[in-house]
Amino acid sequence: MSAAPSPMHQVSACIVVYRNDPEQVEASIRSVLSSQIRAICTVVDNSPTPELREVAAATGAEYIFPGRNLGFGGGHNLAMRVNRQRAEYCLIQNPDIRFSQEVLPALYRYMSEHPDAGIVMPRILYPDGSEQRLCKRLPEPLDLVARRFLGSWGEGLFKTRLDRYELRHLDLNVVREVPNLSGCFMFIRSAALEKTGYFDERFFMYMEDVDLCRRIGRHYKTMFFPGVSVQHEYAKGSYRSLPLLRLHALSAIRYFSKWGWFRDPERDALNQRSL
């Protein structure tokens, strides 16, 4: 007599790591697996050596060591392919994220009650409890140039523009549709991924979350849900590392080459929905 099939998990979480602090990764995994929800957690280790295998084993996470750096999107895609059809929802989570037990059940309930939502992102906080304003419009080239590449001079000169890009006028106590959600924590409907595809691996790092968000936004709502929050250390690596800055610039070029530099009617329509 054959064994009964195991029930589908409610959430399949993926954490892509690269030489991260083991204690940080362990806390991130335990945030998932201690939730009152049927969840699996897969760690994809892009490091040169499998140095985080023991952390995954100790916490009960599944572990994949590809033997090379697949990048952010490539690493998550590997886990999503392995876990395809194993869970109703996919959680994209940075290794510097941690949260309490009620977060995943609350997001699961919200998505179950709103079948038109493809992605939901909770409130994101710094470790000191202050707000990270990670709700944004889909970018225009000048938004990224002013915000990322002109430093404080650009932020001052283009303050009005950047406030609009970062949706500074929004009340973050309100559930609302937002066209550009952060890849540090994305709770995604698996059916949406099957419909729109996974991360575009032409983006090795940076902008892949923007690209995925707008593709899912073609068919579903992309929602901000402030009813629960997660803690994010938010290293902002490209602000301190020249190689990461170059990666950021290259990804921006690829993004606008894909979607349009100056004329992008779909971007304008999706942004308008946020207003």
C-alpha positions in Angstrom: 0.0 0.0 0.0 1.5 3.3 -1.1 2.0 6.1 1.4 -0.4 9.1 1.3 1.2 12.1 -0.4 2.4 14.7 2.1 0.3 17.9 2.3 1.5 20.9 0.3 3.4 23.4 2.4 1.9 26.8 2.8 5.2 28.6 2.3 8.5 27.8 0.7 11.1 30.3 1.8 14.5 30.8 0.1 17.5 32.6 1.5 20.5 33.2 -0.8 23.8 33.6 1.1 27.3 34.6 0.2 29.8 34.4 3.1 27.2 35.8 5.5 27.6 35.7 9.3 26.4 32.2 10.4 24.5 33.6 13.4 22.7 36.1 11.2 21.7 33.3 8.8 20.6 31.0 11.6 18.3 33.7 13.0 16.8 34.3 9.5 16.1 30.6 9.1 14.6 30.2 12.5 12.3 33.1 11.8 10.7 31.0 9.0 10.7 27.6 10.7 9.4 28.8 14.0 6.3 30.3 12.4 2.9 28.7 13.1 2.6 27.7 9.4 3.6 24.8 7.3 6.9 26.1 5.8 10.1 24.8 4.3 13.3 26.9 4.1 16.0 26.4 1.5 19.4 28.0 1.8 21.3 28.5 -1.5 24.9 29.1 -0.7 26.7 31.1 -3.4 30.0 31.1 -1.3 33.2 29.6 -2.7 33.0 26.8 -0.1 30.0 25.2 1.7 30.7 27.0 4.9 27.1 27.4 5.9 26.0 23.8 5.4 26.2 23.1 9.2 24.0 26.1 10.0 21.3 24.8 7.6 21.5 21.3 9.0 21.3 22.5 12.6 18.2 24.5 11.9 16.4 22.0 9.7 16.7 24.0 6.5 17.4 22.4 3.1 20.8 23.3 1.7 22.0 23.8 -1.9 25.6 24.4 -2.7 25.9 25.2 -6.5 29.7 25.5 -6.3 29.7 29.0 -7.9 28.1 32.4 -7.4 24.8 32.3 -9.3 23.9 35.9 -8.2 20.8 36.9 -6.3 18.2 36.0 -8.9 20.0 32.9 -10.1 20.2 31.6 -6.6 16.6 32.1 -5.8 15.6 30.7 -9.2 17.5 27.5 -8.4 15.5 27.0 -5.1 12.2 28.0 -6.7 12.7 25.3 -9.4 13.6 22.7 -6.8 10.5 23.6 -4.7 8.2 24.1 -7.6 4.6 23.0 -6.7 5.7 22.2 -3.2 4.0 25.3 -1.6 1.2 27.8 -2.2 3.5 30.8 -1.7 7.1 31.5 -2.2 9.0 33.8 0.2 12.1 35.6 -1.1 14.1 36.6 2.0 17.5 38.2 2.6 19.8 36.6 5.2 19.7 39.8 7.3 15.9 39.5 7.9 14.3 38.3 11.0 10.8 38.4 12.3 8.3 37.1 14.9 6.0 34.1 14.6 2.9 35.9 13.6 4.3 37.5 10.4 4.0 34.6 7.9 0.5 33.5 9.1 -0.7 37.1 8.7 0.7 37.4 5.2 -0.7 34.0 4.3 -4.2 35.1 5.5 -4.0 38.3 3.6 -3.1 36.6 0.3 -5.7 33.9 0.8 -8.4 36.6 1.2 -7.1 38.6 -1.8 -6.7 36.3 -4.8 -6.0 39.3 -7.0 -2.7 40.0 -5.1 0.5 38.5 -6.5 3.0 39.9 -4.1 2.8 41.3 -0.6 5.5 43.0 1.4 5.1 43.9 5.1 6.5 46.9 6.9 10.3 46.8 6.9 12.1 48.2 10.0 15.7 48.9 10.9 17.0 47.0 14.0 16.3 50.2 16.1 12.7 50.1 15.0 12.8 53.0 12.6 11.0 52.8 9.2 12.7 51.7 6.0 10.7 53.3 3.2 11.0 50.6 0.6 7.8 51.3 -1.2 8.7 53.0 -4.5 7.5 53.9 -7.9 9.0 52.1 -10.9 12.1 54.1 -11.7 13.0 56.5 -14.5 16.7 56.8 -15.4 17.1 60.1 -13.6 15.6 58.7 -10.4 18.4 56.2 -10.1 21.2 58.6 -11.3 20.2 61.2 -8.7 19.5 58.8 -5.9 22.4 56.4 -6.3 25.2 58.0 -8.3 25.2 61.7 -7.4 25.4 61.3 -3.7 24.1 63.9 -1.3 24.4 66.6 -4.0 22.0 64.7 -6.2 19.6 64.0 -3.3 19.5 67.7 -2.5 19.1 69.0 -6.1 16.4 66.4 -7.0 14.7 66.2 -3.6 11.2 66.7 -5.0 11.7 64.1 -7.7 13.2 61.6 -5.2 10.4 62.1 -2.7 8.0 61.2 -5.5 10.0 58.2 -6.5 10.2 57.0 -2.9 6.5 57.7 -2.4 7.3 59.9 0.6 3.7 61.2 0.6 2.2 57.8 1.4 0.8 57.0 4.8 2.6 53.7 5.7 -0.2 52.7 8.1 -2.5 51.9 5.1 -2.7 48.8 3.0 -2.1 49.9 -0.5 -0.9 48.8 -4.0 2.7 49.8 -4.7 4.4 49.1 -8.1 7.9 48.5 -6.8 8.5 46.4 -3.7 11.8 45.4 -2.2 13.4 42.0 -2.9 14.7 41.8 0.7 11.3 40.3 1.6 8.7 39.3 -1.0 5.8 37.0 -0.2 4.7 35.8 -3.6 1.8 33.7 -4.9 3.3 30.6 -6.6 0.7 30.7 -9.3 1.9 34.2 -10.2 5.5 33.0 -10.6 4.3 30.1 -12.8 2.4 32.7 -14.9 5.1 35.4 -15.2 8.3 33.5 -14.7 11.1 33.7 -12.1 13.8 36.3 -11.8 15.5 37.4 -15.0 19.0 36.1 -14.6 20.5 38.8 -16.9 20.5 40.8 -13.6 23.2 39.3 -11.6 22.5 41.5 -8.6 20.2 44.6 -8.3 17.1 45.6 -10.3 15.9 42.0 -10.6 13.3 42.6 -7.9 12.0 45.7 -9.8 11.8 43.7 -13.0 9.9 40.8 -11.3 7.6 43.2 -9.5 6.5 44.9 -12.7 6.0 41.6 -14.5 3.8 40.3 -11.8 2.1 43.7 -11.7 0.8 43.1 -15.2 -1.5 40.4 -14.0 -1.8 40.8 -10.2 -1.8 43.6 -7.6 1.6 44.2 -5.8 0.6 45.1 -2.2 2.1 46.7 0.8 0.7 45.3 4.1 1.7 47.2 7.2 -0.2 44.9 9.6 3.0 43.1 10.5 6.7 44.0 10.2 10.1 42.4 9.8 13.6 43.6 10.9 16.1 44.2 8.1 19.8 45.2 8.8 20.0 46.7 5.3 23.7 46.9 4.6 23.4 48.9 1.3 26.5 47.2 0.0 26.7 49.2 -3.3 27.1 52.4 -1.2 30.4 51.1 0.3 31.8 48.9 -2.4 33.0 49.9 -5.9 32.5 46.4 -7.4 28.9 46.4 -6.1 28.4 49.9 -7.4 29.5 48.7 -10.9 27.1 45.8 -10.7 24.3 48.2 -9.7 25.1 50.5 -12.7 25.3 47.5 -15.1 21.9 46.2 -13.9 20.3 49.7 -14.3 21.6 49.8 -17.9 20.2 46.4 -18.6 16.9 47.2 -16.9 16.3 50.4 -19.0 17.5 48.7 -22.1 14.8 46.0 -21.5 11.9 48.3 -20.6 12.7 51.6 -22.1 14.9 54.5 -21.2 12.5 57.5 -21.6 9.3 56.2 -23.2 7.7 53.5 -21.0 3.9 53.6 -21.1 3.5 50.5 -19.0 5.7 52.0 -16.2 3.7 55.2 -16.3 0.4 53.2 -16.0 1.6 51.1 -13.1 3.0 54.1 -11.3 -0.3 55.9 -11.8 -2.1 53.1 -10.0 0.0 53.9 -6.9 -1.5 57.4 -6.8 
